[in-house]
Amino acid sequence: MFSRLRRLFRPDGRAPGQSAPGSERKAPSGRKAPPNLFDAAAAYVSACAEDDRDRMDEAAGWVSPEALSFGVSELACRAVIALAREHDESPRTVARSLLGLPAA
């Protein structure tokens, strides 16, 4: 099962911990570390919010499309939960409001 998950997040055959060429970033310790799917999702979503196509393309290249999709979904879920708690509303209400949908 682990090997299937690893292939999902690294379908290009790179070994765990090995980054794509040109995609390395600094780890908190100062050494180079490969971007993970949450780094990619955060960079991608923030670039989308700022309409920065170059940064979106860069972040999209850090991980597989499936991994990026998972990371963006996870970020969306966490954001909706945080906003729902902050506004004392249900996650469903917040999500529909963010998408400009009428209350259900």
C-alpha positions as CSV (number, residue, x, y, z in Angstrom):
1,M,0.0,0.0,0.0
2,F,2.8,2.4,0.9
3,S,4.4,1.9,-2.6
4,R,1.0,2.8,-4.2
5,L,0.8,6.0,-2.2
6,R,4.4,6.9,-3.0
7,R,3.7,6.4,-6.7
8,L,0.7,8.7,-6.4
9,F,2.8,11.5,-5.0
10,R,5.9,10.8,-7.1
11,P,4.7,9.2,-10.4
12,D,7.8,10.4,-12.2
13,G,9.9,7.8,-10.3
14,R,11.9,10.2,-8.1
15,A,12.9,8.7,-4.8
16,P,11.3,10.1,-1.7
17,G,13.1,13.3,-0.7
18,Q,14.4,13.9,-4.2
19,S,13.0,17.1,-5.8
20,A,12.4,18.0,-9.4
21,P,15.2,20.0,-10.9
22,G,15.0,23.7,-10.0
23,S,12.3,23.2,-7.3
24,E,14.4,23.1,-4.2
25,R,13.7,25.4,-1.3
26,K,15.4,26.1,2.0
27,A,14.4,23.9,5.0
28,P,14.1,25.6,8.4
29,S,17.6,24.3,9.1
30,G,18.9,26.2,6.1
31,R,19.6,23.1,4.0
32,K,17.9,22.4,0.7
33,A,14.7,20.4,1.0
34,P,12.2,19.3,-1.7
35,P,8.8,21.0,-1.8
36,N,6.0,18.7,-0.5
37,L,2.4,18.7,-1.6
38,F,1.4,21.2,1.0
39,D,4.1,23.6,0.0
40,A,3.0,23.2,-3.6
41,A,-0.7,23.7,-2.7
42,A,0.0,26.8,-0.6
43,A,2.2,28.3,-3.3
44,Y,-0.3,27.5,-6.0
45,V,-3.4,28.8,-4.2
46,S,-1.6,32.0,-3.1
47,A,-0.4,32.5,-6.7
48,C,-3.9,32.0,-8.0
49,A,-5.2,34.6,-5.5
50,E,-2.6,37.0,-6.8
51,D,-3.2,36.0,-10.5
52,D,0.5,35.2,-10.9
53,R,0.6,32.6,-13.7
54,D,4.4,32.1,-13.5
55,R,4.2,31.2,-9.8
56,M,1.2,29.0,-10.4
57,D,3.1,27.1,-13.1
58,E,6.2,26.8,-10.9
59,A,4.2,25.4,-8.0
60,A,2.3,23.0,-10.2
61,G,5.6,21.5,-11.3
62,W,6.8,20.6,-7.8
63,V,4.5,17.6,-7.4
64,S,2.2,15.5,-9.5
65,P,-1.2,16.9,-10.6
66,E,-2.9,14.4,-8.3
67,A,-0.8,15.4,-5.3
68,L,-1.4,19.1,-6.0
69,S,-5.2,18.5,-6.3
70,F,-5.1,16.7,-3.0
71,G,-3.2,19.5,-1.3
72,V,-5.5,22.2,-2.7
73,S,-8.5,20.2,-1.5
74,E,-7.0,19.9,2.0
75,L,-6.2,23.6,2.1
76,A,-9.7,24.4,1.0
77,C,-11.2,22.2,3.8
78,R,-8.9,23.7,6.4
79,A,-9.7,27.2,5.3
80,V,-13.5,26.6,5.3
81,I,-13.3,25.0,8.8
82,A,-11.3,28.0,10.1
83,L,-13.7,30.5,8.6
84,A,-16.7,28.6,9.9
85,R,-15.3,28.6,13.4
86,E,-14.3,32.3,13.2
87,H,-17.8,33.3,12.0
88,D,-19.7,30.7,14.2
89,E,-21.3,29.3,11.1
90,S,-21.5,25.8,9.6
91,P,-18.8,24.9,7.1
92,R,-21.5,24.3,4.5
93,T,-22.8,27.9,4.9
94,V,-19.3,29.3,4.6
95,A,-18.4,27.2,1.5
96,R,-21.6,28.2,-0.3
97,S,-21.1,31.9,0.6
98,L,-17.5,31.8,-0.7
99,L,-18.7,30.4,-3.9
100,G,-21.5,33.0,-4.2
101,L,-24.2,30.4,-3.8
102,P,-27.5,31.0,-2.0
103,A,-27.9,29.6,1.4
104,A,-29.2,26.0,1.3
